[in-house]
Amino acid sequence: MNYPKVLVISNNIFSLTNSNGRTLGNYFIDWPKECLAQFCISINNPNFNICNNYYCITDRDILIAFLNCKKARGTVLQSKDFSNNEYKLTHQKKLLKNSCRVLLRHFIWKFNRWRSPELLEWINEFKPDLILLQSGDSAFMLNIATQLSKDRNVPLIIYNSEGYYFFKKTYMHKCKIDWFCFPIYHKIYRNQFRKTMLQASFMIYLNLPLKEDYDKEFGYKNSIVLYSSSSLSFCSKPFNVHNPKFSYIGNFGNDRPRALVEIAETLQSINKCYYLDVYGNASSSNIVDIFNSCEGIHFHGVLNYEDVIRVIKKSDVLFHTESQNEIWKESLKYGFSTKIADSLASGKSFFLYSSTDIACAKYINQTGAGWFAKNKSDLKSELTLLISDEEKRKKVLEKAREVSFQNHNINNNKNKFKNIVLSVANNKKSL
């Protein structure tokens, strides 16, 4: 089979330690390395098993170019640079994102400072047949993908897992001049997003609410829902009734620690011996203090992906939660955690505690592939049922097996993705 050469443009590099990089990388498993290249702006443990042709321009590169009134000099990354520890850009400390910084960042990237002779030479050597953009909240990344697609006269596919275009309130950390900066940046972003949509040949969405709302906004567009993938094999081991292990693995954004405390308190109200094991990167001492002050939480810190799989296999119940505070309602509307794929595929009971309005809640309730509670009262009753009712537990797990194979199987999704890329590259109008 002749694979088209795909140039991926995204914030995050293909990586096992980053959810965006891992999700996108799963679609390219077994893709010939000579037919894949990636332009990115953030490096964190590149996955050279997926791709061995990276070009990175960081915010620091752009800032230096801006201050010197020059084009940015990026870096071609090779696996030997990382194996020999000669090139280190991983684990850089990040500034909190707010609308003022994002607006300033946009103008520093503006005026084609990324468009250096070195980058264009790298692209010319690769000769892409198609561009795949992983859409985020950076207007300049949308612009880069749009320009390169036009310049090279190659199709553009957009992979979109976010609803930034629709948000009317800031979804970033607060700053004193949000009232001024966010409306300006959001208008810039929406204008650029519309231009990019006009250039796009096909859209891939992470979940159904995203597809429905974007299709409605922009009229009919070739689009499909392609869920995040998992390579885990479904293995339903006996539930440990006497000493079940309850786990949460993930990040702590959008006020999740408060929701995790509610889960832990509910577990303790059922049985004082029940604890919630929490794994993730606590970015502030305040988060650690919240966990340490809750008797029902055992906080373990961040894990690499191999250890994540180990914890999943040892767990009886895997939790995901989202804050139900009104201030997060809009930004969580399209929320669909990438951990859902691994959770449903693992053979462990998956429990979601959130509002009914978010995308992942609709998915779990519609498919019946997991357990759900929208308030503390439901949380206690559903957890009690999960622990005590073996037949119900088996029924939900069997549904999880079906849904996982249909929507999250890594081989199925890889083939769906390949067919999309081949079809677009061959200028076919329908799949």
C-alpha positions as CSV (number, residue, x, y, z in Angstrom):
1,M,0.0,0.0,0.0
2,N,1.2,3.5,-0.9
3,Y,0.8,5.7,2.2
4,P,0.5,9.5,1.7
5,K,3.1,11.6,3.4
6,V,1.4,13.4,6.3
7,L,2.7,16.6,8.0
8,V,1.2,16.8,11.4
9,I,0.9,20.3,12.9
10,S,0.2,20.4,16.7
11,N,1.1,22.0,20.0
12,N,2.3,18.8,21.5
13,I,4.8,16.3,20.2
14,F,3.9,12.6,19.8
15,S,4.4,11.3,23.3
16,L,3.3,8.6,25.7
17,T,3.5,11.1,28.6
18,N,1.1,13.7,27.1
19,S,-2.6,12.8,26.6
20,N,-2.8,14.9,23.4
21,G,0.4,13.5,22.0
22,R,-0.6,9.9,22.9
23,T,-4.1,10.2,21.5
24,L,-2.9,11.5,18.1
25,G,0.0,9.1,18.0
26,N,-2.3,6.1,18.4
27,Y,-3.8,6.8,15.0
28,F,-0.4,6.6,13.4
29,I,0.7,3.3,14.8
30,D,2.3,1.2,12.0
31,W,2.4,4.2,9.7
32,P,5.7,4.2,7.8
33,K,8.1,6.6,9.5
34,E,9.3,7.9,6.2
35,C,5.7,9.1,5.5
36,L,5.2,11.0,8.7
37,A,6.6,14.3,10.0
38,Q,5.5,16.6,12.8
39,F,5.9,20.4,13.4
40,C,5.3,21.2,17.0
41,I,5.9,23.9,19.6
42,S,6.1,21.8,22.8
43,I,8.5,19.0,23.5
44,N,8.0,16.4,26.2
45,N,9.5,12.9,25.7
46,P,9.1,12.5,22.0
47,N,7.8,9.1,20.8
48,F,10.4,8.0,18.2
49,N,8.5,4.7,17.7
50,I,5.8,6.7,15.9
51,C,7.8,9.3,14.2
52,N,11.5,10.1,13.6
53,N,11.1,13.5,11.8
54,Y,10.3,16.4,14.1
55,Y,10.8,20.1,13.6
56,C,10.1,22.2,16.7
57,I,9.9,26.0,17.2
58,T,9.3,26.8,20.8
59,D,7.9,30.0,22.4
60,R,11.5,30.8,23.4
61,D,12.7,30.5,19.8
62,I,10.0,32.9,18.7
63,L,10.6,35.4,21.5
64,I,14.3,35.5,20.6
65,A,13.5,36.0,16.9
66,F,11.0,38.8,17.9
67,L,13.5,40.6,20.0
68,N,16.1,40.4,17.2
69,C,13.6,41.1,14.4
70,K,14.5,37.9,12.7
71,K,12.8,34.6,11.7
72,A,12.8,31.9,14.3
73,R,15.4,29.1,14.1
74,G,13.8,25.8,15.1
75,T,15.4,22.5,15.7
76,V,15.1,19.1,13.9
77,L,14.9,16.5,16.6
78,Q,16.5,13.1,16.2
79,S,16.3,10.1,18.5
80,K,20.0,10.1,19.2
81,D,19.8,13.5,20.7
82,F,17.5,12.2,23.4
83,S,19.1,8.9,24.0
84,N,22.4,10.7,24.6
85,N,20.8,13.4,26.7
86,E,22.4,16.0,24.4
87,Y,19.2,18.0,23.8
88,K,16.9,18.8,26.7
89,L,13.7,20.6,26.3
90,T,11.5,18.4,28.5
91,H,9.8,19.3,31.7
92,Q,10.2,23.1,31.2
93,K,8.3,25.2,33.8
94,K,5.2,26.6,32.2
95,L,3.6,30.0,33.0
96,L,-0.1,29.9,33.9
97,K,-2.1,30.6,30.8
98,N,-4.3,33.7,31.0
99,S,-5.9,35.9,28.3
100,C,-3.3,38.6,28.6
101,R,-0.4,36.2,28.1
102,V,-2.2,34.4,25.3
103,L,-2.9,37.7,23.4
104,L,0.8,38.8,23.8
105,R,2.0,35.4,22.7
106,H,-0.2,35.6,19.6
107,F,1.3,38.9,18.5
108,I,4.9,37.6,19.1
109,W,4.1,34.7,16.8
110,K,2.4,36.9,14.3
111,F,3.9,38.2,11.0
112,N,5.2,34.8,10.0
113,R,8.2,34.7,12.3
114,W,7.9,30.9,12.2
115,R,8.4,31.0,8.4
116,S,12.1,30.5,8.3
117,P,14.2,29.2,5.4
118,E,15.2,26.3,7.5
119,L,11.6,25.2,8.2
120,L,10.6,25.6,4.6
121,E,13.6,23.6,3.5
122,W,12.7,20.8,6.0
123,I,9.1,20.8,4.6
124,N,10.4,20.8,1.0
125,E,12.6,17.8,1.7
126,F,9.7,15.9,3.2
127,K,7.2,16.8,0.4
128,P,3.9,16.3,2.3
129,D,0.8,15.0,0.4
130,L,-1.5,16.1,3.2
131,I,-1.5,18.3,6.4
132,L,-3.2,17.2,9.6
133,L,-3.8,19.9,12.2
134,Q,-4.5,19.1,15.8
135,S,-6.7,22.1,16.6
136,G,-6.1,23.9,19.9
137,D,-6.7,27.4,21.2
138,S,-3.7,29.0,19.4
139,A,-4.8,31.1,16.5
140,F,-1.3,31.2,15.1
141,M,-1.2,27.4,14.8
142,L,-4.4,27.5,12.8
143,N,-2.8,30.1,10.6
144,I,0.4,28.1,10.1
145,A,-1.6,25.0,9.0
146,T,-3.8,27.1,6.7
147,Q,-0.9,28.9,5.0
148,L,1.1,25.7,4.4
149,S,-2.0,23.9,3.0
150,K,-2.6,26.8,0.6
151,D,1.1,27.3,-0.4
152,R,1.7,23.6,-1.1
153,N,-1.8,23.0,-2.5
154,V,-2.3,19.9,-0.3
155,P,-5.5,18.9,1.6
156,L,-5.9,19.9,5.2
157,I,-7.6,17.6,7.8
158,I,-8.5,19.1,11.2
159,Y,-8.6,16.9,14.3
160,N,-10.6,18.8,16.9
161,S,-11.2,17.8,20.5
162,E,-12.2,21.2,21.9
163,G,-15.0,23.8,21.7
164,Y,-12.9,26.9,22.0
165,Y,-14.6,28.6,19.1
166,F,-18.0,28.6,21.0
167,F,-16.8,29.8,24.4
168,K,-18.0,33.3,25.4
169,K,-16.2,33.4,28.8
170,T,-12.5,32.9,29.5
171,Y,-11.5,29.3,30.1
172,M,-8.0,30.3,31.2
173,H,-6.6,31.4,34.6
174,K,-8.0,34.7,35.7
175,C,-6.2,38.0,35.2
176,K,-7.2,41.6,36.0
177,I,-7.8,42.6,32.5
178,D,-9.7,39.6,31.2
179,W,-12.6,41.9,30.3
180,F,-10.2,43.6,27.8
181,C,-7.9,40.8,26.6
182,F,-10.2,37.8,26.2
183,P,-12.8,39.4,23.9
184,I,-10.0,40.7,21.6
185,Y,-8.2,37.3,21.5
186,H,-11.4,35.4,21.1
187,K,-12.4,37.5,18.1
188,I,-8.9,36.9,16.5
189,Y,-9.3,33.2,17.2
190,R,-12.8,32.9,15.7
191,N,-11.8,34.8,12.6
192,Q,-8.8,32.6,12.0
193,F,-10.8,29.4,12.8
194,R,-13.3,30.3,10.1
195,K,-10.5,30.8,7.6
196,T,-9.0,27.4,8.5
197,M,-12.4,25.7,8.2
198,L,-12.8,27.0,4.7
199,Q,-9.4,25.5,3.8
200,A,-10.1,22.1,5.5
201,S,-11.2,19.1,3.4
202,F,-12.2,16.9,6.4
203,M,-12.9,17.2,10.1
204,I,-12.3,14.6,12.8
205,Y,-14.0,15.2,16.2
206,L,-13.3,13.5,19.5
207,N,-17.0,13.2,20.4
208,L,-20.5,13.6,19.1
209,P,-21.5,17.0,20.7
210,L,-18.5,18.6,19.1
211,K,-19.4,17.3,15.7
212,E,-23.0,18.3,16.0
213,D,-22.3,21.8,17.1
214,Y,-19.5,22.5,14.5
215,D,-21.5,20.9,11.7
216,K,-24.4,23.2,12.6
217,E,-22.2,26.3,12.9
218,F,-20.4,25.8,9.6
219,G,-23.0,24.0,7.5
220,Y,-22.4,20.5,6.2
221,K,-18.8,19.5,6.2
222,N,-17.2,16.1,5.6
223,S,-16.7,15.0,9.2
224,I,-16.6,12.0,11.5
225,V,-16.4,11.2,15.2
226,L,-13.3,9.2,16.0
227,Y,-12.9,8.4,19.7
228,S,-9.6,8.1,21.6
229,S,-8.1,4.7,21.4
230,S,-6.8,2.1,23.8
231,S,-4.4,-0.8,23.3
232,L,-5.5,-2.5,26.6
233,S,-7.0,-6.0,26.4
234,F,-10.3,-6.3,28.3
235,C,-9.6,-8.4,31.4
236,S,-12.4,-8.6,33.9
237,K,-11.0,-10.1,37.1
238,P,-13.1,-10.9,40.2
239,F,-14.1,-7.7,42.0
240,N,-12.5,-7.5,45.4
241,V,-15.6,-7.2,47.6
242,H,-13.7,-7.2,50.9
243,N,-11.0,-4.6,50.0
244,P,-11.8,-2.9,46.7
245,K,-9.2,-0.5,45.2
246,F,-10.7,2.8,44.1
247,S,-8.4,5.0,41.9
248,Y,-8.4,8.3,40.2
249,I,-5.6,9.0,37.6
250,G,-5.4,12.3,35.9
251,N,-4.9,16.0,36.2
252,F,-6.4,18.4,38.7
253,G,-7.6,21.3,36.6
254,N,-11.0,22.9,36.7
255,D,-11.4,22.5,40.5
256,R,-11.3,18.6,40.3
257,P,-9.7,18.3,43.8
258,R,-13.0,19.4,45.4
259,A,-14.9,16.8,43.5
260,L,-12.4,14.1,44.4
261,V,-12.8,15.0,48.1
262,E,-16.6,14.5,47.7
263,I,-15.9,11.0,46.2
264,A,-13.5,10.1,49.0
265,E,-15.9,11.3,51.7
266,T,-18.7,9.3,50.2
267,L,-16.5,6.2,50.1
268,Q,-15.7,6.7,53.8
269,S,-19.4,7.1,54.6
270,I,-20.1,3.7,53.1
271,N,-17.1,2.0,54.8
272,K,-14.3,3.6,56.9
273,C,-11.9,1.2,55.3
274,Y,-12.5,2.6,51.8
275,Y,-10.0,5.0,50.3
276,L,-9.5,6.8,47.1
277,D,-6.0,6.5,45.7
278,V,-5.2,9.7,43.7
279,Y,-2.5,9.9,41.1
280,G,-1.5,13.0,39.2
281,N,0.7,16.1,39.1
282,A,-0.2,18.5,41.9
283,S,0.9,21.8,40.4
284,S,0.5,23.7,43.7
285,S,0.8,23.2,47.4
286,N,-2.8,24.1,47.8
287,I,-3.9,21.0,45.9
288,V,-1.6,18.8,48.1
289,D,-3.1,20.4,51.2
290,I,-6.6,19.7,50.0
291,F,-5.7,16.0,49.6
292,N,-3.8,15.7,52.8
293,S,-6.7,17.2,54.8
294,C,-9.1,14.5,53.5
295,E,-8.9,11.2,55.5
296,G,-10.3,9.3,52.5
297,I,-7.6,10.3,50.0
298,H,-4.2,8.6,49.6
299,F,-2.3,10.9,47.3
300,H,0.6,9.3,45.4
301,G,1.8,11.9,42.9
302,V,2.4,11.7,39.2
303,L,2.9,8.5,37.2
304,N,4.5,7.6,33.9
305,Y,2.2,5.8,31.4
306,E,3.6,2.4,32.2
307,D,2.8,2.9,35.9
308,V,-0.7,4.2,34.9
309,I,-1.4,0.9,33.2
310,R,-0.1,-1.0,36.3
311,V,-2.4,1.0,38.6
312,I,-5.4,0.4,36.3
313,K,-4.8,-3.3,36.3
314,K,-4.7,-3.4,40.1
315,S,-7.8,-1.3,40.6
316,D,-11.4,-2.4,41.0
317,V,-13.1,1.0,40.3
318,L,-11.7,3.8,38.1
319,F,-13.0,7.3,38.6
320,H,-13.3,10.4,36.5
321,T,-14.8,13.6,37.8
322,E,-15.5,17.1,36.8
323,S,-16.4,20.1,38.9
324,Q,-20.0,21.2,38.9
325,N,-19.2,24.7,39.8
326,E,-21.2,27.1,37.5
327,I,-18.0,29.0,36.5
328,W,-16.7,25.8,34.7
329,K,-20.0,24.9,33.0
330,E,-19.2,26.4,29.6
331,S,-15.6,25.3,29.4
332,L,-16.5,21.7,30.4
333,K,-19.4,21.3,27.9
334,Y,-17.3,19.3,25.4
335,G,-15.2,17.6,28.1
336,F,-14.3,14.1,27.2
337,S,-11.3,12.7,29.1
338,T,-8.8,10.6,27.1
339,K,-8.7,8.2,30.0
340,I,-12.2,7.0,29.2
341,A,-10.7,4.8,26.4
342,D,-8.3,2.9,28.7
343,S,-10.8,2.8,31.5
344,L,-13.6,1.1,29.4
345,A,-11.1,-1.2,27.7
346,S,-9.5,-2.3,31.0
347,G,-12.3,-4.5,32.2
348,K,-12.5,-2.4,35.4
349,S,-15.7,-0.7,36.5
350,F,-15.6,3.0,35.4
351,F,-17.4,5.6,37.5
352,L,-18.1,9.2,36.3
353,Y,-19.1,11.9,38.8
354,S,-20.1,15.1,37.1
355,S,-22.9,17.2,35.6
356,T,-25.2,15.5,33.1
357,D,-24.5,18.3,30.6
358,I,-20.9,17.5,29.6
359,A,-20.0,15.3,26.6
360,C,-18.5,12.4,28.5
361,A,-21.5,12.2,30.8
362,K,-23.9,12.0,27.8
363,Y,-21.7,9.3,26.3
364,I,-21.6,7.1,29.5
365,N,-25.4,7.5,30.1
366,Q,-26.3,6.8,26.4
367,T,-24.0,3.8,26.1
368,G,-24.5,2.4,29.6
369,A,-20.8,1.5,29.6
370,G,-20.1,2.9,33.1
371,W,-21.6,4.1,36.3
372,F,-22.7,7.7,36.7
373,A,-23.7,10.1,39.5
374,K,-24.7,13.8,39.3
375,N,-24.8,14.6,43.0
376,K,-23.6,13.3,46.4
377,S,-26.8,11.4,47.0
378,D,-26.7,9.6,43.7
379,L,-23.0,9.0,44.3
380,K,-23.5,7.1,47.5
381,S,-26.4,5.0,46.1
382,E,-24.7,4.1,42.9
383,L,-21.4,3.3,44.6
384,T,-23.3,1.1,47.1
385,L,-25.0,-0.7,44.2
386,L,-21.7,-1.1,42.3
387,I,-20.0,-2.7,45.3
388,S,-22.9,-5.0,46.3
389,D,-24.7,-6.0,43.1
390,E,-22.6,-8.5,41.2
391,E,-25.1,-9.0,38.4
392,K,-25.5,-5.3,37.7
393,R,-21.7,-4.9,37.8
394,K,-21.3,-7.7,35.3
395,K,-24.0,-6.2,33.0
396,V,-22.3,-2.8,32.9
397,L,-18.9,-4.4,32.3
398,E,-20.2,-6.4,29.4
399,K,-21.6,-3.2,27.9
400,A,-18.2,-1.6,28.4
401,R,-16.6,-4.4,26.5
402,E,-18.9,-3.9,23.6
403,V,-18.5,-0.1,23.5
404,S,-14.8,-0.3,23.9
405,F,-14.4,-2.6,20.9
406,Q,-16.8,-0.6,18.8
407,N,-15.4,2.9,19.6
408,H,-12.0,2.7,21.3
409,N,-10.2,-0.4,19.9
410,I,-6.8,0.8,18.7
411,N,-6.7,-1.3,15.6
412,N,-10.2,-0.4,14.5
413,N,-9.6,3.3,15.0
414,K,-6.2,3.2,13.3
415,N,-7.9,1.6,10.2
416,K,-10.7,4.2,10.3
417,F,-8.2,7.0,10.4
418,K,-6.1,5.5,7.7
419,N,-9.1,5.2,5.4
420,I,-9.9,8.9,6.0
421,V,-6.4,10.0,5.2
422,L,-6.2,7.8,2.1
423,S,-9.6,9.1,0.9
424,V,-8.7,12.8,1.4
425,A,-5.3,12.4,-0.1
426,N,-6.8,10.8,-3.2
427,N,-9.3,13.7,-3.4
428,K,-12.4,11.5,-3.0
429,K,-15.6,13.2,-2.0
430,S,-17.0,10.6,0.2
431,L,-15.8,7.8,2.4
